[in-house]
């Protein structure tokens, strides 16, 4: 019969048997949590049984705290491949109970005796049995997910790291390609997982899948909890890749890159074509707006030329009329000997004249503005101009 040492008080120790009894034994340099073998034949004698019962009662009274500590779950560990198994562990890292979470897990634990073993031994034995049962493939990489939960995060992480080493050691004895991932979780997530009939490790993985996709509500939690760990992991990696390379609407990294590249090139070509077309249309529109068709352009050109000639003739006639009026006025002024005239030419051929004062001041103004005559000479004494 096996028993586990739960308390040590020199020169005796208290041990918990397989059937849940606490007995007093002589301490042979035992350590708390150590598993020892008990001889059944010694328990068959009524006197010894009574003595051991009394000793056990004394141990329970005196060392009740140690027994309680041993029998009380302190941490919870789950292991997922496709078989899902959960372990309750005391503060001495001894397995108190083992439970299967799905049918595959049930087949595994039937072949194992894990109670009162250290959790590291239990993990190594479990991984070895999963490999022997054929859940690991030599061609397709698999994954082991281990979740650990203790009363605080630091202890959870420490336990998870230790179990990762134990699982890798067991995997090393197989020819399969297996990745080992560990995660620390809280007690709240352990309770939530139990309410859903799964392990906290797999629940944590499915929740990660929800946060990786664009539409978390599209993830059917119950369906994904039934899938192997490697399938959930692949879905997460695909979603994360799509998030990095695009908007998440494409299905894979290769398709995403090619479709995005083609789409970009096509869009750029369309934009470039649109710009060329708009520029050409713009020039055409401007040309058309000014001149219309070739025939219209010629007509407008002739009209413009005619208007220019007509305008020049009219301007010339007006200028000549003004000159004649000025000459007439100047002639009258010369005859009277009191008035002088100055002419100024405008930019468009229009001419104006200014009447000046009389006498010497009028003569000065005439001389000053003489350059505005445009090549015409001053009037002679006869009052007539020479053109």
KEKE-3310 file (N, C-alpha, C; in steps of 0.2 Angstrom, whole numbers, plus 5000, padded with zeros to 4 digits):
npx = (5004:5002:5008:5007:5019:5014:5016:5029:5036:5048:5052:5044:5032:5018:5007:4997:4986:4981:4968:4963:4966:4975:4990:5002:5020:5036:5049:5060:5070:5061:5053:5042:5028:5033:5032:5028:5030:5019:5018:5006:5004:5007:4997:4987:4986:4976:4980:4990:4983:4974:4983:4989:4978:4975:4987:4986:4975:4980:4990:4982:4976:4987:4994:4986:4985:4995:4990:4979:4984:4990:4979:4972:4967:4978:4983:4979:4980:4980:4980:4981:4979:4973:4966:4960:4964:4963:4971:4971:4981:4991:4999:5011:5015:5009:4999:4982:4970:4964:4956:4946:4942:4937:4931:4943:4952:4948:4951:4965:4968:4964:4973:4983:4991:4991:4989:4994:5007:5021:5017:5025:5029:5017:5014:5024:5021:5008:5010:5019:5010:5000:5008:5011:4998:4995:4992:5001:5008:5020:5022:5014:5015:5012:5004:5006:4996:4998:4990:4992:4986:4987:4987:4992:4999:5012:5017:5009:5015:5028:5025:5020:5031:5040:5033:5033:5046:5046:5036:5042:5053:5047:5042:5054:5057:5050:5047:5040:5035:5033:5026:5027:5017:5014:5004:4998:4984:4970:4960:4947:4945:4947:4935:4926:4929:4926:4912:4909:4912:4926:4944:4954:4965:4962:4950:4956:4964:4954:4947:4958:4958:4946:4949:4958:4951:4942:4928:4923:4911:4908:4915:4911:4911:4908:4909:4923:4929:4929:4938:4955:4970:4980:4973:4966:4976:4982:4971:4972:4984:4982:4972:4979:4990:4982:4977:4989:4993:4982:4965:4959:4949:4953:4959:4972:4990:4997:4987:4982:4993:4995:4983:4981:4992:4989:4977:4981:4990:4981:4972:4981:4984:4971:4969:4980:4976:4964:4969:4976:4966:4958:4966:4968:4955:4953:4961:4956:4943:4946:4951:4941:4931:4936:4937:4929:4924:4934:4929:4921:4931:4939:4929:4927:4939:4940:4930:4935:4946:4940:4933:4943:4949:4938:4937:4949:4947:4936:4942:4952:4945:4938:4949:4954:4944:4944:4957:4955:4946:4953:4963:4956:4951:4964:4968:4959:4963:4976:4974:4968:4978:4979:4977:4983:4986:4987:4990:4987:4991:4982:4983:4975:4974:4965:4962:4965:4962:4969:4964:4973:4980:4982:4993:5010:5011:5003:5010:5021:5016:5012:5024:5029:5021:5023:5029:5019:5012:5014:5023:5018:5020:5021:5008:5009:5011:5001:4990:4987:4990:5004:5004)
npy = (4994:5011:5027:5044:5056:5068:5076:5080:5076:5074:5059:5054:5053:5058:5050:5049:5038:5028:5025:5036:5037:5043:5039:5035:5035:5029:5040:5040:5049:5055:5066:5079:5076:5065:5049:5034:5016:5005:4991:4979:4968:4971:4978:4970:4964:4965:4972:4981:4988:4995:5002:5010:5017:5025:5032:5038:5046:5055:5061:5068:5077:5084:5087:5093:5104:5101:5090:5095:5104:5096:5089:5098:5106:5116:5121:5121:5111:5110:5100:5100:5092:5084:5075:5080:5085:5087:5092:5092:5099:5099:5110:5104:5101:5088:5077:5077:5073:5067:5071:5068:5078:5077:5064:5058:5061:5053:5040:5040:5042:5031:5022:5026:5028:5041:5048:5056:5057:5068:5083:5085:5073:5067:5074:5070:5057:5057:5064:5055:5043:5048:5050:5037:5032:5037:5050:5060:5066:5061:5068:5079:5094:5094:5101:5104:5110:5118:5123:5133:5136:5146:5152:5165:5175:5175:5162:5154:5156:5152:5138:5134:5136:5126:5115:5115:5112:5098:5093:5094:5086:5074:5074:5073:5060:5054:5053:5062:5079:5091:5105:5114:5123:5134:5142:5154:5155:5163:5159:5162:5160:5146:5142:5147:5139:5126:5127:5128:5116:5113:5115:5127:5131:5128:5136:5148:5149:5149:5161:5170:5168:5174:5187:5189:5190:5199:5200:5195:5189:5180:5169:5153:5148:5135:5126:5128:5124:5110:5107:5101:5107:5111:5115:5126:5134:5136:5143:5155:5160:5162:5172:5182:5185:5189:5201:5209:5210:5215:5219:5209:5202:5194:5177:5171:5172:5171:5173:5185:5194:5193:5197:5209:5216:5215:5222:5235:5239:5239:5249:5260:5261:5264:5276:5283:5283:5290:5302:5306:5306:5316:5327:5328:5330:5341:5350:5349:5354:5367:5372:5369:5377:5390:5391:5382:5371:5368:5375:5385:5391:5398:5406:5414:5420:5427:5436:5443:5449:5458:5465:5471:5479:5487:5494:5501:5509:5517:5523:5530:5539:5546:5552:5560:5569:5575:5581:5589:5598:5603:5609:5619:5626:5630:5638:5648:5653:5657:5667:5676:5677:5675:5662:5645:5628:5611:5594:5577:5561:5546:5528:5520:5526:5536:5554:5568:5585:5600:5615:5629:5643:5660:5670:5671:5660:5651:5648:5642:5630:5624:5621:5612:5601:5597:5585:5576:5577:5568:5568:5578:5595:5612:5624:5635:5653:5656:5649:5636:5618:5608:5592)
npz = (5000:4996:5003:5007:5014:5025:5036:5047:5062:5073:5082:5072:5058:5049:5038:5023:5017:5003:5004:5011:5024:5039:5045:5058:5057:5058:5057:5043:5038:5030:5018:5017:5007:5001:4993:5000:5003:5011:5022:5021:5029:5041:5046:5048:5061:5075:5087:5082:5073:5081:5088:5078:5074:5085:5085:5073:5076:5085:5078:5069:5078:5083:5072:5063:5054:5045:5038:5033:5024:5015:5010:5004:4989:4980:4968:4951:4936:4919:4904:4887:4871:4860:4868:4884:4900:4917:4932:4950:4962:4977:4989:4990:4978:4974:4966:4969:4963:4947:4932:4918:4904:4891:4880:4874:4883:4894:4890:4891:4904:4910:4909:4917:4933:4943:4955:4970:4965:4960:4951:4941:4937:4934:4923:4914:4913:4907:4895:4889:4887:4879:4867:4865:4862:4850:4846:4842:4827:4815:4804:4803:4813:4830:4845:4863:4876:4891:4906:4920:4937:4951:4968:4967:4954:4952:4957:4949:4936:4939:4941:4929:4920:4925:4922:4908:4905:4910:4901:4889:4890:4890:4878:4870:4870:4860:4842:4837:4831:4841:4849:4864:4874:4888:4900:4912:4922:4930:4945:4942:4929:4928:4934:4925:4914:4918:4919:4906:4902:4898:4898:4906:4899:4885:4884:4886:4874:4864:4867:4864:4850:4847:4849:4839:4827:4815:4817:4831:4836:4826:4830:4835:4850:4857:4847:4843:4855:4855:4846:4841:4849:4840:4828:4833:4835:4822:4816:4824:4820:4806:4806:4813:4804:4793:4798:4799:4786:4778:4777:4783:4776:4767:4764:4766:4769:4757:4747:4751:4749:4735:4730:4735:4729:4715:4715:4720:4709:4698:4703:4703:4689:4684:4690:4685:4671:4672:4676:4665:4655:4660:4660:4646:4641:4648:4641:4628:4631:4634:4622:4614:4619:4617:4603:4596:4583:4569:4558:4564:4571:4561:4556:4567:4568:4556:4559:4570:4564:4555:4564:4570:4560:4557:4569:4569:4558:4562:4574:4568:4560:4570:4576:4566:4565:4577:4576:4566:4572:4582:4575:4569:4579:4584:4574:4574:4587:4584:4575:4583:4592:4605:4611:4614:4609:4615:4611:4615:4613:4615:4621:4612:4600:4601:4603:4612:4617:4625:4631:4634:4644:4640:4630:4635:4644:4638:4627:4632:4637:4625:4619:4629:4628:4615:4611:4611:4599:4589:4578:4571:4565:4572:4571:4557:4554:4546:4551:4547:4546:4542:4535)
capx = (5000:5006:5005:5011:5020:5010:5019:5035:5038:5053:5055:5038:5029:5011:5006:4991:4986:4977:4961:4961:4968:4981:4994:5009:5025:5043:5052:5066:5072:5056:5052:5034:5026:5036:5027:5032:5027:5017:5017:4999:5003:5008:4991:4982:4986:4972:4983:4994:4978:4972:4988:4990:4972:4976:4992:4983:4971:4985:4993:4977:4975:4993:4997:4980:4987:4999:4986:4974:4988:4991:4973:4968:4970:4982:4984:4975:4984:4976:4984:4977:4982:4965:4964:4960:4965:4964:4974:4971:4988:4992:5005:5018:5015:5007:4992:4976:4965:4964:4949:4946:4937:4933:4932:4950:4956:4946:4955:4972:4969:4962:4979:4988:4990:4994:4987:5000:5013:5022:5014:5030:5029:5011:5014:5028:5018:5003:5013:5021:5004:4997:5012:5010:4991:4995:4989:5006:5009:5027:5022:5010:5017:5007:5005:5003:4995:4997:4988:4993:4983:4988:4983:4994:5001:5019:5017:5006:5020:5033:5023:5019:5038:5042:5029:5035:5052:5044:5033:5047:5057:5043:5042:5060:5057:5046:5049:5035:5037:5028:5028:5024:5016:5011:5000:4996:4978:4967:4955:4940:4945:4946:4928:4922:4930:4922:4905:4908:4914:4932:4949:4955:4970:4959:4946:4960:4966:4948:4946:4963:4955:4940:4952:4962:4947:4938:4921:4923:4904:4908:4918:4907:4915:4907:4912:4930:4932:4929:4944:4962:4974:4984:4968:4964:4982:4982:4966:4974:4990:4980:4969:4985:4993:4978:4977:4995:4994:4977:4959:4956:4944:4957:4960:4978:4995:4999:4982:4982:4998:4994:4977:4982:4996:4985:4972:4985:4992:4975:4970:4985:4983:4965:4970:4984:4972:4959:4972:4978:4960:4955:4970:4967:4948:4953:4964:4951:4938:4948:4952:4934:4928:4938:4937:4924:4926:4939:4926:4920:4937:4940:4924:4928:4946:4939:4926:4940:4950:4936:4931:4949:4950:4933:4938:4954:4945:4932:4946:4955:4940:4937:4955:4954:4939:4947:4962:4952:4943:4959:4966:4951:4952:4970:4968:4956:4967:4982:4971:4967:4985:4979:4976:4987:4983:4991:4987:4990:4988:4980:4986:4972:4973:4960:4966:4961:4966:4968:4965:4978:4979:4983:4999:5016:5010:5000:5016:5025:5012:5012:5031:5030:5017:5024:5031:5013:5009:5015:5026:5015:5023:5017:5005:5012:5007:4995:4985:4986:4995:5007:5003)
capy = (5000:5017:5033:5050:5059:5075:5080:5077:5078:5069:5055:5051:5056:5057:5049:5049:5032:5028:5025:5042:5037:5046:5035:5038:5030:5031:5045:5037:5054:5057:5073:5080:5075:5059:5043:5028:5010:5002:4984:4978:4963:4974:4981:4965:4963:4970:4977:4986:4992:4999:5007:5015:5021:5030:5036:5043:5051:5060:5065:5072:5082:5088:5089:5094:5109:5098:5085:5099:5107:5091:5086:5104:5108:5123:5123:5117:5111:5106:5098:5099:5090:5083:5073:5086:5082:5092:5089:5096:5098:5102:5115:5101:5099:5082:5076:5074:5070:5068:5071:5069:5083:5074:5056:5056:5061:5047:5034:5041:5042:5024:5018:5029:5029:5047:5051:5057:5058:5075:5085:5085:5066:5066:5077:5066:5050:5058:5065:5048:5039:5052:5048:5029:5031:5039:5057:5064:5064:5062:5072:5086:5096:5095:5106:5103:5117:5117:5129:5132:5141:5145:5158:5171:5175:5173:5155:5151:5157:5147:5131:5133:5135:5120:5109:5115:5108:5091:5090:5094:5080:5068:5074:5071:5053:5052:5055:5067:5086:5094:5111:5114:5130:5135:5149:5155:5158:5164:5154:5164:5157:5139:5141:5148:5133:5121:5129:5126:5109:5112:5116:5134:5132:5128:5142:5154:5149:5151:5168:5173:5168:5179:5194:5190:5190:5206:5199:5190:5186:5175:5163:5149:5145:5128:5122:5128:5120:5103:5106:5100:5113:5114:5118:5133:5138:5138:5148:5161:5162:5165:5178:5188:5186:5194:5208:5212:5211:5218:5221:5203:5200:5189:5170:5168:5177:5172:5176:5192:5198:5194:5201:5216:5219:5216:5228:5241:5240:5241:5255:5265:5261:5267:5283:5287:5284:5295:5309:5308:5308:5322:5332:5328:5333:5348:5354:5349:5358:5374:5373:5369:5383:5396:5391:5377:5367:5372:5380:5390:5395:5402:5412:5419:5423:5433:5442:5447:5453:5463:5470:5475:5484:5492:5498:5505:5514:5521:5527:5535:5544:5550:5556:5565:5574:5579:5585:5595:5602:5606:5614:5624:5630:5633:5643:5654:5656:5661:5673:5681:5679:5674:5655:5640:5622:5605:5588:5571:5554:5540:5522:5517:5531:5542:5560:5574:5592:5604:5622:5632:5650:5664:5674:5667:5654:5646:5646:5637:5623:5621:5619:5606:5596:5596:5579:5572:5578:5562:5570:5584:5601:5617:5628:5642:5659:5656:5645:5629:5613:5604:5585)
capz = (5000:4996:5007:5006:5020:5025:5041:5050:5069:5075:5077:5068:5053:5047:5031:5020:5013:4997:5006:5014:5031:5041:5050:5061:5055:5061:5052:5041:5034:5025:5016:5016:5000:4998:4993:5003:5003:5018:5022:5023:5034:5048:5047:5049:5068:5078:5091:5079:5070:5086:5090:5073:5074:5090:5083:5068:5079:5089:5073:5066:5082:5084:5066:5058:5049:5039:5035:5029:5019:5010:5007:5001:4982:4980:4961:4946:4930:4913:4898:4881:4864:4859:4875:4888:4906:4923:4939:4956:4965:4984:4990:4990:4971:4974:4963:4973:4959:4940:4929:4910:4902:4886:4879:4873:4890:4898:4888:4893:4912:4912:4909:4921:4940:4944:4961:4974:4961:4959:4945:4935:4935:4931:4916:4909:4911:4903:4888:4886:4886:4873:4862:4863:4859:4843:4845:4839:4821:4813:4798:4805:4820:4835:4851:4869:4879:4898:4909:4928:4941:4958:4972:4964:4947:4952:4958:4943:4931:4941:4940:4922:4917:4927:4919:4901:4905:4910:4895:4883:4892:4888:4870:4868:4870:4854:4836:4834:4831:4846:4852:4871:4876:4894:4901:4919:4922:4937:4947:4939:4922:4930:4936:4919:4910:4921:4918:4899:4901:4895:4902:4906:4894:4879:4884:4885:4867:4860:4868:4860:4843:4846:4849:4833:4820:4814:4820:4837:4837:4821:4832:4839:4856:4859:4842:4843:4861:4853:4841:4844:4850:4834:4824:4835:4834:4815:4815:4827:4816:4800:4808:4814:4797:4789:4801:4797:4778:4775:4781:4786:4772:4763:4767:4768:4768:4750:4743:4753:4746:4728:4728:4737:4724:4709:4716:4720:4702:4694:4705:4701:4682:4683:4692:4680:4665:4673:4676:4658:4652:4662:4657:4639:4641:4650:4636:4623:4633:4633:4615:4611:4622:4613:4595:4594:4578:4564:4554:4568:4572:4555:4555:4572:4566:4551:4562:4574:4559:4552:4569:4571:4554:4557:4574:4567:4554:4566:4578:4564:4558:4576:4578:4561:4567:4583:4574:4562:4576:4585:4570:4568:4586:4585:4569:4577:4592:4581:4573:4589:4595:4613:4613:4611:4610:4616:4609:4618:4610:4620:4619:4607:4594:4603:4604:4616:4617:4631:4630:4638:4645:4635:4631:4636:4647:4633:4623:4636:4637:4619:4618:4633:4625:4608:4609:4610:4593:4585:4572:4567:4567:4575:4566:4555:4555:4542:4554:4544:4548:4537:4537)
cpx = (5004:5003:5010:5012:5017:5013:5024:5036:5042:5051:5050:5036:5022:5010:4999:4990:4981:4970:4958:4963:4974:4984:5000:5014:5032:5046:5059:5069:5068:5056:5044:5033:5029:5032:5031:5027:5026:5016:5010:4999:5004:5001:4985:4981:4981:4975:4987:4989:4976:4977:4989:4984:4973:4982:4990:4979:4975:4988:4988:4976:4981:4995:4991:4981:4990:4995:4981:4978:4989:4985:4969:4971:4973:4982:4980:4979:4980:4981:4979:4981:4975:4963:4965:4959:4966:4966:4973:4977:4988:4998:5011:5019:5013:5000:4987:4971:4966:4958:4950:4940:4934:4934:4939:4954:4954:4950:4962:4972:4967:4968:4985:4986:4994:4993:4993:5007:5014:5019:5018:5030:5023:5011:5018:5025:5012:5005:5015:5016:5001:5001:5011:5003:4991:4992:4994:5008:5017:5027:5019:5012:5011:5009:5002:5002:4994:4995:4989:4989:4984:4985:4986:4998:5008:5020:5014:5011:5026:5032:5023:5026:5041:5039:5031:5041:5050:5041:5038:5052:5054:5043:5048:5061:5053:5049:5045:5038:5031:5030:5024:5023:5012:5009:4998:4989:4975:4962:4948:4940:4944:4939:4924:4923:4926:4915:4904:4910:4921:4938:4951:4961:4966:4954:4950:4962:4960:4947:4952:4961:4950:4943:4956:4958:4944:4931:4921:4916:4904:4911:4913:4911:4914:4910:4920:4933:4932:4935:4950:4965:4977:4979:4966:4970:4983:4977:4969:4980:4987:4976:4974:4988:4989:4977:4983:4996:4988:4971:4956:4950:4947:4958:4967:4984:4997:4994:4981:4987:4997:4988:4978:4987:4993:4980:4975:4987:4986:4972:4974:4985:4977:4966:4974:4980:4967:4962:4974:4972:4958:4959:4969:4960:4949:4956:4959:4946:4940:4948:4945:4930:4930:4936:4931:4927:4931:4935:4924:4926:4939:4935:4925:4935:4944:4935:4930:4944:4946:4934:4937:4950:4944:4934:4944:4952:4940:4937:4950:4951:4939:4943:4956:4950:4941:4952:4960:4949:4948:4962:4962:4951:4958:4971:4965:4960:4973:4980:4970:4973:4984:4979:4981:4984:4988:4988:4991:4987:4987:4983:4982:4970:4968:4964:4961:4965:4964:4968:4969:4976:4981:4990:5005:5016:5007:5006:5020:5022:5012:5019:5032:5027:5018:5026:5024:5009:5010:5018:5023:5019:5018:5014:5009:5008:5001:4989:4983:4992:4998:5007:5008)
cpy = (5006:5023:5038:5054:5067:5079:5076:5080:5072:5066:5051:5056:5054:5056:5047:5043:5033:5028:5031:5042:5040:5041:5038:5032:5033:5035:5042:5043:5056:5064:5074:5080:5068:5053:5037:5022:5007:4995:4982:4972:4965:4977:4976:4963:4968:4974:4982:4991:4997:5004:5012:5019:5027:5035:5041:5048:5057:5064:5070:5078:5087:5091:5090:5099:5106:5093:5089:5102:5102:5089:5092:5106:5115:5125:5119:5117:5107:5105:5096:5097:5090:5080:5079:5083:5087:5088:5094:5094:5102:5107:5111:5098:5091:5082:5073:5071:5072:5067:5072:5074:5081:5067:5054:5056:5055:5041:5034:5039:5035:5020:5020:5029:5035:5050:5050:5057:5066:5077:5085:5077:5064:5068:5073:5060:5051:5060:5059:5044:5042:5050:5041:5028:5033:5046:5062:5061:5065:5067:5079:5088:5096:5100:5103:5110:5115:5123:5128:5138:5140:5151:5165:5170:5173:5165:5151:5151:5152:5140:5130:5132:5129:5114:5109:5111:5100:5089:5090:5088:5074:5068:5072:5064:5050:5055:5060:5075:5089:5100:5111:5121:5130:5142:5148:5158:5159:5159:5156:5160:5149:5137:5142:5142:5127:5121:5127:5119:5108:5114:5124:5136:5133:5134:5148:5155:5151:5158:5172:5173:5173:5186:5195:5191:5197:5206:5194:5186:5180:5168:5159:5145:5138:5124:5122:5124:5113:5102:5104:5107:5116:5117:5125:5137:5141:5144:5155:5164:5165:5171:5184:5190:5191:5201:5212:5214:5214:5219:5215:5200:5194:5182:5168:5173:5177:5175:5183:5196:5199:5198:5208:5220:5220:5222:5235:5243:5242:5247:5261:5266:5265:5275:5287:5288:5289:5302:5311:5310:5314:5328:5333:5332:5340:5353:5355:5354:5365:5376:5374:5375:5389:5396:5387:5373:5371:5377:5386:5394:5400:5408:5417:5423:5429:5438:5446:5452:5459:5468:5474:5481:5489:5497:5503:5511:5520:5526:5532:5541:5549:5555:5561:5571:5578:5583:5591:5600:5606:5611:5620:5629:5634:5639:5649:5657:5660:5667:5678:5682:5678:5667:5650:5633:5616:5599:5582:5565:5549:5533:5519:5521:5536:5548:5565:5580:5595:5611:5625:5640:5654:5667:5669:5661:5649:5644:5641:5630:5620:5618:5612:5600:5594:5589:5574:5573:5572:5564:5575:5590:5607:5621:5634:5648:5660:5652:5638:5625:5610:5596:5581)
cpz = (5000:5001:5006:5013:5020:5031:5045:5057:5072:5082:5073:5062:5052:5040:5029:5016:5007:4998:5010:5022:5033:5046:5052:5059:5058:5055:5050:5036:5028:5023:5015:5008:4997:4999:4996:5003:5010:5017:5025:5029:5041:5050:5049:5056:5071:5083:5088:5075:5075:5088:5085:5072:5079:5088:5078:5071:5082:5083:5070:5071:5083:5077:5061:5053:5043:5035:5030:5023:5013:5006:5003:4994:4983:4973:4957:4939:4925:4908:4893:4875:4860:4865:4880:4895:4911:4929:4944:4960:4972:4984:4990:4983:4970:4970:4967:4969:4951:4937:4921:4908:4895:4885:4878:4879:4894:4896:4890:4900:4914:4913:4913:4929:4943:4951:4966:4971:4961:4952:4939:4933:4932:4924:4911:4908:4906:4896:4885:4883:4879:4867:4860:4860:4852:4841:4842:4832:4819:4808:4800:4812:4824:4841:4857:4873:4887:4901:4917:4931:4948:4962:4970:4957:4947:4952:4952:4937:4932:4940:4933:4918:4919:4923:4911:4900:4905:4904:4889:4884:4889:4881:4867:4867:4864:4848:4833:4835:4835:4849:4859:4873:4883:4895:4908:4918:4929:4939:4944:4932:4923:4931:4929:4914:4912:4919:4910:4897:4897:4900:4901:4901:4887:4878:4883:4877:4863:4861:4864:4852:4842:4845:4842:4827:4821:4817:4825:4838:4832:4824:4837:4844:4857:4853:4842:4849:4860:4848:4844:4844:4844:4829:4826:4834:4827:4814:4818:4822:4809:4801:4809:4808:4793:4792:4800:4790:4775:4780:4784:4782:4768:4767:4769:4766:4760:4745:4744:4749:4738:4726:4730:4732:4718:4710:4716:4713:4698:4696:4702:4693:4681:4685:4687:4673:4666:4673:4669:4654:4654:4660:4650:4638:4643:4644:4630:4624:4632:4626:4612:4613:4618:4606:4592:4588:4573:4560:4558:4570:4567:4555:4561:4571:4561:4554:4566:4570:4557:4557:4571:4566:4555:4563:4573:4563:4558:4571:4574:4562:4564:4577:4573:4563:4572:4581:4570:4567:4580:4581:4569:4574:4586:4580:4571:4583:4589:4578:4578:4593:4603:4615:4610:4612:4611:4614:4613:4615:4615:4617:4613:4601:4596:4605:4608:4616:4623:4629:4636:4640:4639:4636:4631:4639:4643:4629:4626:4636:4631:4617:4622:4631:4618:4606:4608:4603:4588:4578:4568:4570:4569:4569:4564:4556:4551:4545:4552:4546:4542:4539:4533)
residu = (UNK:UNK:UNK:UNK:UNK:UNK:UNK:UNK:UNK:UNK:UNK:UNK:UNK:UNK:UNK:UNK:UNK:UNK:UNK:UNK:UNK:UNK:UNK:UNK:UNK:UNK:UNK:UNK:UNK:UNK:UNK:UNK:UNK:UNK:UNK:UNK:UNK:UNK:UNK:UNK:UNK:UNK:UNK:UNK:UNK:UNK:UNK:UNK:UNK:UNK:UNK:UNK:UNK:UNK:UNK:UNK:UNK:UNK:UNK:UNK:UNK:UNK:UNK:UNK:UNK:UNK:UNK:UNK:UNK:UNK:UNK:UNK:UNK:UNK:UNK:UNK:UNK:UNK:UNK:UNK:UNK:UNK:UNK:UNK:UNK:UNK:UNK:UNK:UNK:UNK:UNK:UNK:UNK:UNK:UNK:UNK:UNK:UNK:UNK:UNK:UNK:UNK:UNK:UNK:UNK:UNK:UNK:UNK:UNK:UNK:UNK:UNK:UNK:UNK:UNK:UNK:UNK:UNK:UNK:UNK:UNK:UNK:UNK:UNK:UNK:UNK:UNK:UNK:UNK:UNK:UNK:UNK:UNK:UNK:UNK:UNK:UNK:UNK:UNK:UNK:UNK:UNK:UNK:UNK:UNK:UNK:UNK:UNK:UNK:UNK:UNK:UNK:UNK:UNK:UNK:UNK:UNK:UNK:UNK:UNK:UNK:UNK:UNK:UNK:UNK:UNK:UNK:UNK:UNK:UNK:UNK:UNK:UNK:UNK:UNK:UNK:UNK:UNK:UNK:UNK:UNK:UNK:UNK:UNK:UNK:UNK:UNK:UNK:UNK:UNK:UNK:UNK:UNK:UNK:UNK:UNK:UNK:UNK:UNK:UNK:UNK:UNK:UNK:UNK:UNK:UNK:UNK:UNK:UNK:UNK:UNK:UNK:UNK:UNK:UNK:UNK:UNK:UNK:UNK:UNK:UNK:UNK:UNK:UNK:UNK:UNK:UNK:UNK:UNK:UNK:UNK:UNK:UNK:UNK:UNK:UNK:UNK:UNK:UNK:UNK:UNK:UNK:UNK:UNK:UNK:UNK:UNK:UNK:UNK:UNK:UNK:UNK:UNK:UNK:UNK:UNK:UNK:UNK:UNK:UNK:UNK:UNK:UNK:UNK:UNK:UNK:UNK:UNK:UNK:UNK:UNK:UNK:UNK:UNK:UNK:UNK:UNK:UNK:UNK:UNK:UNK:UNK:UNK:UNK:UNK:UNK:UNK:UNK:UNK:UNK:UNK:UNK:UNK:UNK:UNK:UNK:UNK:UNK:UNK:UNK:UNK:UNK:UNK:UNK:UNK:UNK:UNK:UNK:UNK:UNK:UNK:UNK:UNK:UNK:UNK:UNK:UNK:UNK:UNK:UNK:UNK:UNK:UNK:UNK:UNK:UNK:UNK:UNK:UNK:UNK:UNK:UNK:UNK:UNK:UNK:UNK:UNK:UNK:UNK:UNK:UNK:UNK:UNK:UNK:UNK:UNK:UNK:UNK:UNK:UNK:UNK:UNK:UNK:UNK:UNK:UNK:UNK:UNK:UNK:UNK:UNK:UNK:UNK:UNK:UNK:UNK:UNK:UNK:UNK:UNK:UNK:UNK:UNK:UNK:UNK:UNK:UNK:UNK:UNK:UNK:UNK:UNK:UNK:UNK:UNK:UNK:UNK)
# end
